[in-house]
């Protein structure tokens, strides 16, 4: 589980991603991204999903992959575009973490994801793979992206399920034990 520094980094990143989202017109990212930067779809050799071409100011997306993978790749490259414009600078692990986590937030914002899971609490506890498939379809991403959201947002999700409002789910105090009633505690 990430420490307090990573949580603050995640919250800061999420605020930046929400600003990016506000600059996009409503609609599918595969189409609306073109309002900010040219996006080209082309089949690539190998496993590369996408790339941002710095000198050309464009994003390339591998058209050989499923639409869900294309959307995530495009979101990933857009995060690089907004956060990591440094000509000729190699990208490190932090940049890639930000691009992956930012893409996930762009496509599956925690602000709607956590309440969606709470509404389907029974399915969450009894058939997580079915819930992953359902949410993947709803958000237009792969079940793997949803599985990663469950993992990355585990503590905020637990906090939200325990009754914390969305504005407080990242607070360390949100993970305190909360009586469920009688002598039963919500958390182990």
C-alpha positions as CSV (number, residue, x, y, z in Angstrom):
1,X,0.0,0.0,0.0
2,X,1.4,3.4,-0.9
3,X,2.7,5.6,1.9
4,X,1.5,9.2,2.7
5,X,3.9,10.7,0.1
6,X,2.4,8.5,-2.7
7,X,-1.1,9.3,-1.5
8,X,-0.4,13.1,-1.6
9,X,1.2,12.5,-5.0
10,X,-1.9,10.6,-6.2
11,X,-4.2,13.3,-4.9
12,X,-2.2,16.0,-6.6
13,X,-2.1,14.0,-9.8
14,X,-5.8,13.5,-9.7
15,X,-6.4,17.2,-9.4
16,X,-4.2,17.8,-12.5
17,X,-6.1,15.0,-14.4
18,X,-9.4,16.6,-13.5
19,X,-8.2,19.9,-14.9
20,X,-7.2,18.1,-18.1
21,X,-10.6,16.4,-18.3
22,X,-12.2,19.8,-18.0
23,X,-10.4,20.9,-21.1
24,X,-11.9,18.1,-23.2
25,X,-15.3,18.3,-24.8
26,X,-17.8,15.6,-23.8
27,X,-17.6,12.4,-25.7
28,X,-15.3,9.5,-26.2
29,X,-11.6,10.3,-25.6
30,X,-10.6,8.6,-28.9
31,X,-12.4,11.5,-30.7
32,X,-12.3,14.4,-28.2
33,X,-8.5,14.2,-27.8
34,X,-8.1,15.4,-31.4
35,X,-9.3,18.9,-30.2
36,X,-6.1,19.2,-28.3
37,X,-3.5,17.4,-30.4
38,X,-3.5,15.4,-33.6
39,X,-4.0,11.7,-32.9
40,X,-3.2,9.1,-35.6
41,X,-4.2,5.4,-35.5
42,X,-1.8,3.0,-37.2
43,X,-0.9,-0.6,-36.7
44,X,2.5,-1.1,-35.0
45,X,4.8,-4.0,-35.0
46,X,5.4,-5.5,-31.6
47,X,3.7,-4.8,-28.3
48,X,3.8,-1.0,-28.3
49,X,0.4,0.5,-27.6
50,X,1.1,4.1,-28.4
51,X,3.6,6.9,-28.5
52,X,3.8,10.7,-28.2
53,X,6.0,12.3,-30.9
54,X,7.5,15.4,-29.4
55,X,8.8,17.2,-32.5
56,X,5.6,16.6,-34.4
57,X,3.3,17.3,-31.5
58,X,1.1,14.3,-32.1
59,X,0.1,11.0,-30.5
60,X,0.2,7.7,-32.3
61,X,-2.0,4.9,-31.2
62,X,-1.7,1.2,-32.2
63,X,-4.8,0.4,-34.2
64,X,-4.1,-3.3,-33.9
65,X,-5.3,-3.4,-30.3
66,X,-8.8,-3.4,-29.0
67,X,-10.7,-0.1,-28.6
68,X,-10.3,-0.4,-24.8
69,X,-6.5,-0.6,-25.1
70,X,-6.4,2.2,-27.6
71,X,-8.4,4.5,-25.2
72,X,-6.0,3.7,-22.3
73,X,-3.0,4.2,-24.5
74,X,-4.3,7.5,-25.7
75,X,-5.0,8.6,-22.1
76,X,-1.5,7.5,-21.0
77,X,0.1,9.6,-23.8
78,X,-2.1,12.6,-23.0
79,X,-0.9,12.5,-19.4
80,X,2.7,12.5,-20.7
81,X,1.8,15.4,-23.0
82,X,0.4,17.5,-20.2
83,X,2.8,16.6,-17.4
84,X,6.1,15.5,-18.9
85,X,7.0,17.8,-21.8
86,X,10.7,17.9,-21.5
87,X,12.5,17.5,-24.8
88,X,15.0,14.7,-25.0
89,X,14.5,13.8,-21.3
90,X,14.2,10.1,-20.6
91,X,11.1,9.0,-18.8
92,X,11.6,7.3,-15.5
93,X,9.4,5.1,-13.4
94,X,7.7,8.1,-11.7
95,X,6.7,9.5,-15.1
96,X,5.3,6.1,-16.2
97,X,3.5,5.7,-12.9
98,X,1.9,9.1,-13.3
99,X,1.0,8.4,-16.9
100,X,-0.6,5.0,-16.0
101,X,-2.4,6.3,-12.8
102,X,-3.4,9.5,-14.6
103,X,-4.8,7.6,-17.5
104,X,-6.8,5.4,-15.1
105,X,-8.2,8.6,-13.4
106,X,-9.0,10.2,-16.7
107,X,-11.0,7.2,-17.9
108,X,-12.2,5.8,-14.5
109,X,-12.4,8.8,-12.1
110,X,-12.5,7.7,-8.5
111,X,-15.3,10.3,-8.0
112,X,-17.7,8.1,-9.9
113,X,-15.9,4.7,-9.4
114,X,-16.1,4.6,-5.6
115,X,-19.9,5.4,-5.5
116,X,-20.5,2.9,-8.4
117,X,-18.8,0.1,-6.4
118,X,-20.7,1.1,-3.2
119,X,-24.0,0.8,-5.2
120,X,-23.0,-2.7,-6.1
121,X,-21.6,-3.7,-2.7
122,X,-23.1,-7.2,-2.9
123,X,-21.5,-7.9,-6.2
124,X,-18.2,-6.4,-5.0
125,X,-18.1,-8.9,-2.1
126,X,-19.6,-11.9,-3.8
127,X,-18.4,-11.8,-7.4
128,X,-15.6,-9.4,-8.1
129,X,-14.8,-10.7,-11.6
130,X,-18.4,-10.1,-12.6
131,X,-18.2,-6.6,-11.2
132,X,-14.9,-6.0,-13.0
133,X,-16.5,-7.0,-16.3
134,X,-19.6,-4.8,-15.7
135,X,-17.5,-1.7,-14.7
136,X,-15.1,-2.3,-17.6
137,X,-18.0,-2.1,-20.0
138,X,-19.5,1.0,-18.3
139,X,-16.2,2.9,-18.4
140,X,-15.0,1.6,-21.8
141,X,-11.8,0.0,-20.5
142,X,-10.5,-3.5,-20.0
143,X,-11.2,-5.5,-16.9
144,X,-7.5,-5.2,-16.1
145,X,-7.9,-1.5,-15.7
146,X,-10.8,-2.0,-13.3
147,X,-8.8,-4.6,-11.4
148,X,-5.9,-2.2,-11.1
149,X,-8.3,0.6,-9.9
150,X,-9.5,-1.8,-7.2
151,X,-5.9,-2.4,-6.1
152,X,-4.8,1.3,-6.4
153,X,-7.9,2.6,-4.7
154,X,-8.2,-0.1,-2.0
155,X,-7.9,2.2,1.0
156,X,-10.1,5.0,-0.4
157,X,-12.7,2.4,-1.4
158,X,-12.7,0.8,2.1
159,X,-13.1,4.3,3.6
160,X,-16.0,5.1,1.2
161,X,-17.7,1.8,1.9
162,X,-17.3,2.6,5.6
163,X,-19.2,5.8,5.2
164,X,-16.5,8.4,4.4
165,X,-17.6,11.1,2.0
166,X,-15.6,11.2,-1.3
167,X,-13.8,14.4,-0.1
168,X,-12.2,12.5,2.8
169,X,-11.5,9.1,1.4
170,X,-7.8,9.8,1.0
171,X,-7.3,11.1,4.5
172,X,-5.3,8.9,6.9
173,X,-8.0,9.5,9.5
174,X,-10.5,7.9,7.2
175,X,-9.1,4.4,7.9
176,X,-9.9,4.5,11.6
177,X,-12.2,1.7,12.9
178,X,-15.8,2.7,12.7
179,X,-18.4,0.9,14.7
180,X,-21.0,-0.8,12.5
181,X,-23.4,-1.1,15.3
182,X,-23.2,-3.1,18.5
183,X,-19.8,-4.7,19.0
184,X,-19.1,-5.3,15.3
185,X,-16.3,-3.4,13.6
186,X,-16.3,-2.6,9.9
187,X,-12.5,-3.2,9.4
188,X,-10.4,-6.2,10.5
